[in-house]
Amino acid sequence: MAANHLYLSILKSEARRHKGKAAWALDQGMPRLAKIHQEQADDTLRKLADSYQVAPSERADHADRD
């Protein structure tokens, strides 16, 4: 369970980092680079959402074993 929490934490951090880079690139007048970082942030957020959808069923599996 701790490994899953660490993975989710890393994904959140990665999404924030890409969003920050996208904002910086846009401020610097680099819309193509901003778009790339925004797409990377969106991909990371999708992975995060998928992880949260999987997590409840994993918790149910662990509860059955106890």
C-alpha positions as CSV (number, residue, x, y, z in Angstrom):
1,M,0.0,0.0,0.0
2,A,2.9,2.4,0.8
3,A,4.3,1.8,-2.7
4,N,1.0,2.8,-4.3
5,H,0.9,5.9,-2.1
6,L,4.5,6.8,-3.2
7,Y,3.6,6.2,-6.9
8,L,0.5,8.5,-6.6
9,S,2.6,11.1,-4.9
10,I,5.2,11.0,-7.7
11,L,2.5,11.3,-10.3
12,K,1.0,14.4,-8.6
13,S,4.5,16.0,-8.4
14,E,5.2,15.2,-12.1
15,A,1.9,16.7,-13.2
16,R,2.6,19.9,-11.2
17,R,6.1,20.2,-12.6
18,H,4.8,19.9,-16.2
19,K,2.1,22.4,-15.6
20,G,4.6,24.8,-14.2
21,K,6.9,24.3,-17.2
22,A,4.0,24.8,-19.5
23,A,3.1,28.1,-17.8
24,W,6.7,29.3,-17.9
25,A,7.0,28.4,-21.6
26,L,3.9,30.3,-22.4
27,D,5.1,33.3,-20.5
28,Q,8.4,33.2,-22.5
29,G,6.5,33.2,-25.8
30,M,7.0,29.5,-26.6
31,P,3.5,28.1,-27.2
32,R,4.8,24.9,-28.9
33,L,6.9,24.0,-25.9
34,A,4.0,24.9,-23.6
35,K,1.7,22.6,-25.5
36,I,4.1,19.7,-25.2
37,H,4.4,20.2,-21.4
38,Q,0.6,20.6,-21.1
39,E,0.1,17.3,-23.0
40,Q,2.7,15.6,-20.6
41,A,0.8,17.0,-17.6
42,D,-2.5,15.7,-19.1
43,D,-1.0,12.2,-19.6
44,T,0.3,12.2,-16.1
45,L,-3.1,13.2,-14.7
46,R,-4.8,10.4,-16.7
47,K,-2.4,7.9,-15.2
48,L,-3.2,9.3,-11.8
49,A,-7.0,9.0,-12.4
50,D,-6.5,5.5,-13.6
51,S,-4.5,4.6,-10.5
52,Y,-7.3,6.0,-8.3
53,Q,-9.9,3.9,-10.2
54,V,-7.8,0.7,-9.6
55,A,-7.1,1.5,-6.0
56,P,-10.6,0.8,-4.5
57,S,-10.8,-2.8,-6.0
58,E,-7.3,-3.5,-4.7
59,R,-8.4,-2.4,-1.2
60,A,-11.4,-4.7,-1.4
61,D,-9.1,-7.6,-2.4
62,H,-6.9,-6.9,0.7
63,A,-9.9,-6.7,3.0
64,D,-11.1,-10.1,1.8
65,R,-7.7,-11.6,2.8
66,D,-7.7,-10.3,6.3
